[in-house]
Amino acid sequence: MGNILNKITSLILIVVLFPILILVSIFIIVDDGFPIFFKQKRIGKDKTIFNIIKFRTMKKNTKDLATHLMKNKNNQILRSGNFLRKYSIDELPQLINIFLGDINFIGPRPALFNQDDLIELRDKYNINHLKPGITGWAQVNGRDSLSIEEKTEYDYYYLKNRNFRFNIIILYKTFIKVLLAKDILD
């Protein structure tokens, strides 16, 4: 999708989903107070750093680590956190990132700023020249269950084969994966 179409679509979705955004915000506030959002440094197009926005699913003062690296992560997750993650509701604030031009709807998921192994592999295949997305070919083919090497292979395939039709296929598969809550590791 072009930049203008991304901005318009993200704005429409923010308006349409506003009641859900408010409801989730209330759940987070009741569960653990403010802040509602979690911002994390990520790698964008051409390795620019930006802050990705998500609903906060972890307790305040939790270390900024990838969840799979945490010890006792279940003690850190909010009561609503598992549900928000299972159905990718925590990702909805990234519509703001799309509107701001940080990411697209479709593209490789933005790497954490300290995921040197992933960034290096993506450099090798020129994947870091793509604008990242909320969802991508790797996410619909395994998501959290894929190794970094496998994700890179899927991202490279997307780089070489991206087009409007392919993006529609990825959106459709994403919708199905989210509804079925598939390939999410807690």
C-alpha positions in Angstrom: 0.0 0.0 0.0 1.2 3.5 -0.7 2.0 5.9 2.1 -1.2 8.0 1.6 -3.4 4.8 1.5 -1.6 3.6 4.7 -2.3 6.9 6.5 -5.9 7.0 5.4 -6.6 3.4 6.2 -4.9 3.6 9.6 -6.8 6.7 10.5 -10.1 5.1 9.5 -9.2 2.0 11.6 -8.3 4.1 14.6 -11.7 5.8 14.4 -13.6 2.5 13.9 -11.7 0.7 16.6 -11.8 3.6 19.1 -14.4 2.0 21.4 -12.1 -1.1 21.7 -9.1 1.1 22.3 -10.9 2.8 25.1 -12.1 -0.4 26.6 -8.6 -1.9 26.6 -7.2 1.3 28.1 -9.7 1.0 31.0 -8.7 -2.7 31.6 -5.0 -1.7 31.8 -5.7 1.3 34.1 -7.8 -0.9 36.4 -5.3 -3.7 36.4 -2.0 -1.7 36.9 -2.6 2.0 36.5 -0.8 4.2 34.0 0.9 4.2 31.5 -1.5 2.6 29.1 1.1 2.3 26.3 4.4 0.6 26.1 7.0 2.2 23.8 10.0 0.3 22.6 12.9 1.2 20.3 12.8 -0.7 17.0 14.7 -0.7 13.8 12.8 0.9 10.9 13.5 1.4 7.2 17.3 1.7 6.5 18.0 1.0 10.2 16.4 4.2 11.5 15.4 3.9 15.1 11.8 4.6 16.1 9.5 3.9 19.0 6.9 1.3 18.4 3.7 1.7 20.4 1.8 -1.2 22.0 -0.7 -1.6 24.7 1.2 -2.4 27.9 0.7 -6.1 28.8 3.5 -6.2 31.5 3.6 -4.7 35.0 5.2 -1.4 35.5 9.0 -1.5 36.0 9.4 -4.8 34.1 12.8 -4.9 32.3 12.8 -4.1 28.6 13.6 -7.6 27.3 12.1 -9.8 24.7 9.5 -11.9 26.6 11.2 -15.2 25.8 14.3 -14.0 27.6 12.5 -13.2 30.8 12.6 -15.2 34.0 9.3 -15.6 35.7 7.5 -13.8 32.9 4.1 -15.0 34.1 4.6 -13.0 37.3 5.1 -9.9 35.1 2.2 -10.2 32.8 -1.0 -8.2 33.6 -4.2 -10.1 34.1 -5.5 -8.8 30.8 -2.0 -9.2 29.2 -2.3 -12.8 28.0 -5.6 -12.2 26.3 -4.4 -9.0 24.6 -1.3 -10.9 23.3 -3.2 -14.0 22.3 -5.4 -12.0 20.0 -2.8 -9.4 19.0 -4.9 -6.6 20.5 -1.8 -5.2 22.1 -0.6 -4.4 18.6 -3.5 -2.1 17.7 -1.7 1.1 18.8 0.7 0.4 16.0 -2.0 2.0 13.8 -0.5 5.2 15.1 3.0 4.1 13.9 1.5 3.5 10.5 -0.2 7.0 10.5 3.2 8.5 11.5 4.9 6.7 8.6 7.2 4.5 10.8 5.8 1.2 9.5 3.4 -0.2 7.0 0.6 -2.7 7.4 2.7 -5.3 5.6 6.4 -5.8 5.9 9.0 -7.6 8.0 8.3 -7.1 11.7 10.6 -4.3 13.1 13.6 -5.8 15.0 14.3 -4.7 18.5 17.2 -2.2 18.5 19.4 -4.7 20.3 18.6 -7.8 18.1 22.0 -7.6 16.5 21.8 -11.1 15.1 18.6 -10.4 13.2 19.7 -6.9 12.1 22.9 -8.4 10.7 21.1 -11.2 8.8 18.7 -8.7 7.4 21.6 -6.5 6.3 23.0 -9.5 4.4 19.8 -9.8 2.4 18.9 -6.0 2.1 15.8 -6.6 4.2 16.6 -3.5 6.3 15.8 -1.3 3.3 12.1 -2.3 3.5 9.8 -0.4 5.7 8.7 -2.8 8.5 5.1 -3.8 9.1 2.6 -4.9 11.7 2.4 -8.2 9.9 4.4 -10.0 7.3 5.1 -13.2 5.4 7.1 -14.6 8.3 4.3 -13.9 10.8 1.7 -15.8 8.8 4.2 -18.7 8.4 5.0 -19.3 12.0 5.3 -16.0 13.9 6.9 -16.6 17.3 7.7 -20.3 16.5 10.3 -19.4 13.8 14.0 -19.1 14.3 15.7 -15.8 13.3 17.1 -17.6 10.3 13.7 -18.8 9.2 12.1 -15.4 9.7 14.9 -13.9 7.6 14.2 -16.4 4.8 10.5 -15.5 4.8 11.3 -11.8 4.9 13.7 -12.2 2.0 11.0 -14.1 0.0 8.7 -11.1 0.7 11.3 -8.7 -0.5 11.7 -10.5 -3.8 8.0 -11.2 -4.4 6.1 -8.3 -2.9 3.1 -6.9 -4.8 -0.5 -5.9 -4.1 -1.9 -9.4 -4.5 0.8 -10.9 -2.1 -0.1 -8.2 0.5 -3.8 -9.1 0.3 -2.9 -12.8 0.8 -0.8 -11.8 3.9 -3.6 -9.7 5.3 -6.1 -12.5 4.8 -3.8 -15.1 6.5 -3.1 -12.6 9.3 -6.8 -12.2 10.0 -7.2 -16.0 10.2 -4.1 -16.4 12.4 -5.3 -13.7 14.8 -8.8 -15.2 15.0 -7.4 -18.7 15.7 -4.6 -17.3 18.0 -2.1 -19.4 16.2 1.7 -19.5 16.4 1.9 -17.3 19.5 4.4 -18.5 22.2 3.9 -17.1 25.7 
